[in-house]
Amino acid sequence: MLELNPGGLFVRLVRPVIYLDHFGLRRITEDDHLANRLVDALQISSGSLALSWLNLGEYATVTDRDQRLLAEKLINRILPAVFPLDVAPFDVHLSIGKPTVWILPNISAPSRQSWHWIEH
């Protein structure tokens, strides 16, 4: 769960957690029924969608703009119920047994309500 407060961005894992690899995320974004079921399940359970920088990086290289937009729209529907995963295996190993809560320093840029893909 992402929460913006005067102290900065607060990131907290809220269970249950759903993680989808690139194929699973793409399949759900292309099917309105599945996308609605995912959004509803997260809202009803107050759960989180786990996203890694790897997920976002894979979508950044997708050449079909419509596929990227579908993923962005789904994530926007789920926000703020997302949890960023650390995909650095050695960092994850070192954090085992530690709390899964981080407070990031306040960001001086204006807050955004959505994520945006950058076209090159």
matplotlib code that plots the C-alpha trace (Angstrom):
import matplotlib.pyplot as plt

x = [0.0, 1.3, 0.5, 1.7, 1.8, 3.8, 6.7, 7.1, 5.9, 5.0, 5.2, 3.5, 2.8, -0.9, -2.0, -3.2, -0.6, -1.0, 2.0, 1.7, 4.6, 4.6, 2.5, -0.1, -0.4, -0.7, -3.4, -5.4, -5.1, -6.4, -9.6, -12.0, -13.7, -10.4, -9.2, -12.5, -12.2, -8.6, -9.5, -12.6, -10.7, -8.0, -10.7, -12.8, -9.8, -7.9, -4.9, -2.0, -0.7, 3.1, 4.9, 8.7, 10.8, 11.3, 7.5, 7.7, 10.9, 9.4, 6.4, 8.7, 10.0, 6.6, 6.3, 2.4, 1.4, -2.1, -0.7, 1.3, -1.7, -3.9, -1.4, -1.1, -4.9, -5.1, -2.4, -4.1, -7.4, -5.5, -3.5, -2.6, -2.9, 0.5, 3.6, 7.0, 9.1, 12.9, 14.2, 17.8, 18.2, 21.1, 19.3, 16.1, 18.2, 19.7, 16.2, 14.6, 13.1, 13.1, 9.9, 8.4, 7.8, 9.9, 9.5, 11.0, 12.0, 9.5, 9.7, 9.8, 8.2, 4.3, 2.6, 1.1, -2.1, -0.9, 2.1, 2.9, 4.9, 7.6, 7.7, 11.1]
y = [0.0, 3.4, 6.3, 9.9, 11.9, 15.0, 12.7, 11.3, 8.2, 5.3, 1.8, -1.0, -4.6, -5.4, -9.1, -10.9, -10.2, -11.0, -11.2, -11.7, -12.2, -10.4, -12.9, -13.1, -9.3, -9.0, -11.6, -10.0, -6.5, -7.8, -9.3, -6.9, -9.6, -10.8, -7.2, -6.5, -9.7, -8.8, -5.2, -6.4, -9.1, -6.6, -4.1, -6.7, -8.3, -4.9, -6.7, -5.6, -6.1, -6.7, -5.1, -5.2, -2.9, -5.9, -5.9, -2.3, -2.7, -5.6, -3.3, -0.5, -2.6, -3.8, -2.3, -2.4, 0.9, -0.4, -3.2, -0.8, 1.5, -1.4, -2.3, 1.4, 1.6, -1.5, -0.3, 3.1, 1.3, -0.6, 2.3, 2.9, -0.9, -1.8, -3.0, -2.5, -5.6, -5.5, -7.8, -7.7, -11.2, -10.4, -7.4, -9.5, -12.2, -9.6, -8.3, -11.7, -11.3, -7.5, -5.5, -4.9, -1.2, 1.6, 5.4, 7.3, 10.9, 13.5, 14.1, 17.7, 17.1, 17.3, 14.1, 12.1, 10.1, 7.7, 6.2, 7.2, 5.3, 7.3, 7.0, 7.2]
z = [0.0, -0.9, 1.3, 0.9, 4.1, 5.3, 6.2, 2.8, 0.9, 3.2, 1.7, 3.5, 2.6, 3.0, 2.7, 0.8, -1.9, -5.6, -7.9, -11.6, -14.0, -17.3, -19.1, -16.4, -16.1, -19.9, -20.1, -17.3, -18.9, -22.2, -20.7, -19.0, -17.0, -15.5, -14.9, -13.0, -11.0, -10.0, -9.0, -7.1, -5.3, -4.1, -3.0, -1.2, 0.6, 1.1, -0.5, -2.5, -6.0, -5.9, -8.7, -9.4, -11.3, -13.6, -14.3, -15.3, -17.3, -19.3, -20.2, -21.2, -24.0, -25.3, -28.8, -28.8, -27.2, -26.5, -24.4, -22.3, -21.9, -20.8, -18.1, -17.0, -16.8, -14.6, -12.3, -12.0, -11.0, -8.3, -6.9, -4.0, -3.3, -4.8, -3.2, -4.9, -4.8, -4.6, -7.3, -6.1, -4.7, -2.3, -0.9, -0.4, 1.4, 3.8, 4.6, 5.7, 9.1, 9.0, 8.9, 5.4, 5.9, 4.5, 4.8, 1.9, 2.2, 1.1, -2.7, -3.7, -7.1, -7.2, -6.3, -9.1, -9.1, -11.8, -13.5, -17.0, -19.7, -21.4, -25.1, -26.9]

ax = plt.figure().add_subplot(projection="3d")
ax.plot(x, y, z, "-o")
ax.set_aspect("equal")
plt.show()
